[in-house]
Amino acid sequence: MERPVPTNYAMSHLGHEVCHRWTAYVSAKVDGKIISLGPWPHWGPGLQAPVAFHYSLPTEASTMGGSVWQDNFDGTYTQLRDFYYVPATGYSYLDLYLMGLISAAEVPDFFMLNNLVAVGKDANGHRIFKADRTKVTIQDVIAVEGPRLPDVDHSQREFNTGIVVVVEHGRSPSPELIERANGIRYQWIDYWETTTGHRASMTVNHVERLQTSEITVITRQSAVDILPVQPW
């Protein structure tokens, strides 16, 4: 499905920043050693982080970082997709687990590539690297962080976002500006439900106008409740 171009960059940022409520802050314990999955607060490029429910492309890496790697079974790995803001991408299985939207049993084993050394490109222009591979399981993450609480059967599934449009004092927002905000509003609802596999829903409530001494604010109802969740 081709996504609307004018809102794609906005979806990249919204999807990424909202997910920082949960990720990417965890480590894993492999063979008795705690390993990093990337430089805080993003997944490292060596992390195998394919998207569970893609948004823009058939193959996507998590909007929180990481890559989609192809094992060439000769000590090299082809980077099929990296973490980049455009086009907008969805969430990896690890992301969705940390968000409380899938169970630990639904997270496939993954891996971390370290000591990446570029050795060339394939026929499609994808970069090829030599690297040291470390297998990681969700149980390795749980060994460090403990189980996700609340668990998948008790986690929050309904969310609300406040969208604020700010204009100079004494001016009113143009119809075009409101139209753009509404375009982001509608696409954000679609993005969230698509990339969470319809396991969570998003609302963006009706417009209200507030006047302050300095700015005019167009805000969605319940702006103080923007994504009322607690990070895990």
N, C-alpha and C positions, 0 to 999 in steps of 0.2 A: 504494500500500500504506500503510495507516495504521499508524504506529509506536506502541509502547507509551508512553503519556503519562508514567508514573512515571520512566522512564529517559531521556526526551527531553532534558531539561536537562543531564543527565550526559553524554549523547552530544555535546551542543554543546561542552561544556568539554573533554572528552577529545579530540574530533576537532580542536578548535582548538589546544589546547596541544601536542598531539603533533606537529601539522604545523609548529609553530615550530622543529622540528628542521631544517627546510628553508626555510621562508618566514616572513615576506615581506620579504626583505632586498635584492632586486635592483633595478637601475635599467635604463634603456634609452638607447641613443644614436640620436637621430633627427635627420637632416640635420646631422650633425656636433656636435650638442649633447646632453649627457647630461641626461636628464629623470628626475625622481622618479616612481615609481609609487604613492607614498603615504607618509605619515608613519611612519617606522620604529617598530614592526616589523609594520605592517599595510598592506594595500592601501588606497589612498585611495578615498573614495566615488565619485569620478569614473571609476574604472577599470572598464571593461567586463569583468566576471568571472563569467560564467554557469558553473554547475556542470556538469561533464561527465556524472556519474552521480548523479542526484538521490536524495535520501534521504527527505524528508518531503513535498515539494511538486513539482508538475510543472515549476515555474520557481523556481530558487534561485540566490542569489548565494553566492560562496565563503564558507566559514566563516572565512576569513582576512581578509575585508573586500571592498571593491568593491561593485558593484551590477550589476543587469541593466537595461540601458538600451534603450529603443526610440527609434530615430531617426525623428523626425516629418518630416524633409526640408524644414523651414522654419526651421532654425536653433535649434529646440527639441528637447528630449529628455525622454521620459517614463521615470521611474524605476519599473520594474515590480516590482523587488524590491531591498531593501537588505540590508546585513549586519546580522543581529541574531541573538542567541543562541537564541531560540525562535521557530519550531520548528528543530530541528537541521538543518543543511544540509551538503552535501558539499564537494568540492574542484573548483576551476576547472582548465581545461586547463593554465594556467601553473603552478599548484600541482603538478599531477601530473607535469609535465615536471621541475620542480625536485626532486620526490621520486624521480625516476628510474623512473617507471612508464609514461610514454609518451615517444615520440621527438619531436624538434623538428618533424618533418614532420607530426605529429598535432596540433600546436597551431595553431588558426586565428588569423588576424590579429585584433587587438582594437584598442581605442582608449582614450585618456585624455581625460576632460572636465575642463577647468580654467575658472576664473572663473564658477562656477555661480551663477546668479541665478534664484530661484524666480519663476515667472510665473503659477502657478495649479495646478489639478488637473483630471484628466480625469473622465469620468462614473463611473469606478470608484474615485475617490478617490486615484489615483496622482498623485504630484507631478510637475509639468512645470517644466523649467528651460531657460533660455538658457545656452549654454556655448560655449567654444572647444574644438574637437575636434582631437586629434592622433592620427593613425594610428600603431599600434605593431605590429611583428612580432616573432616569437621571435628572428629574426636580429638585431633591434635590441638585444634583451637579451643575446644571445651576444656582440655586439660590445663590450659592457662587461664582462661576467662571464666570457667564455670558454665553451666547451662544457661541458655537465654531465658530471662525472666521479665515479664510473664511469658509463658511458653506460647506456642503457635495456637493453642486452643483458647487462650485467654488474652491475646494481644489486641491492641486497638486496630480496628478495621475501617472506621469512618473518620475522615479528616476534613477540615475546613481551612481554606486559605483566604487571607485578606489581601486584596490588591489595592495599593494606594497610588493615586496619580497626584503629583504635586505641581502647581503652577504658581507664577508670581502673584504676590498680593495685589488684589484689585482686578485680577483677570479671571476669566472663566475658561475652563478647558474647552478646546475646540471639538466639534463633532468628530473630526478625524482622530483626535487623540483618544476620545472615549471609544471610538470604533476599534482602534488598535488595542486598547486595554481589554475590551470585550473579546477581541480575537484571541488574545493571550489567555483570557479566562476560559473560553470554550475549549481551546486546544490543550490547556493544562489539565482539565478534567479528563479528556481523552487520553493524554499521555500517561497520567497516573494510573488509570484503570487498565490501560494496555500493558504497561511495563510491570505492573504488579500481577499480571495474569488474571485480572478481575477478582483478585482476592482482597482488594481494598477499594474503597470509593473516595472520591474527592468532591467537595462542594465549594462554590465561590458565590457568596450570597449577594443580594441586590445592592445597588449603589445608594449610598447616602452622601450628603455633602456636609462638611464641617468647615467652619470659619474660625481662624485664629487671628491673632494680631499680626502675624507675619506671613502666613501662607493660606491659600485655599486648598483644601484637601478633598479629593473625591475618594471615598473609601468603601470597601465592601463591608457589610454588616459584620460585627464581631471581629473587627480588626485586632482587638486585644487578644483574640483567641487564635492567632495565626499558628497553625499546626501545634495544637496544645498537647504535645507529647514530651516524654522525658527520655533523654538519651540513655542507652543501655551500655 
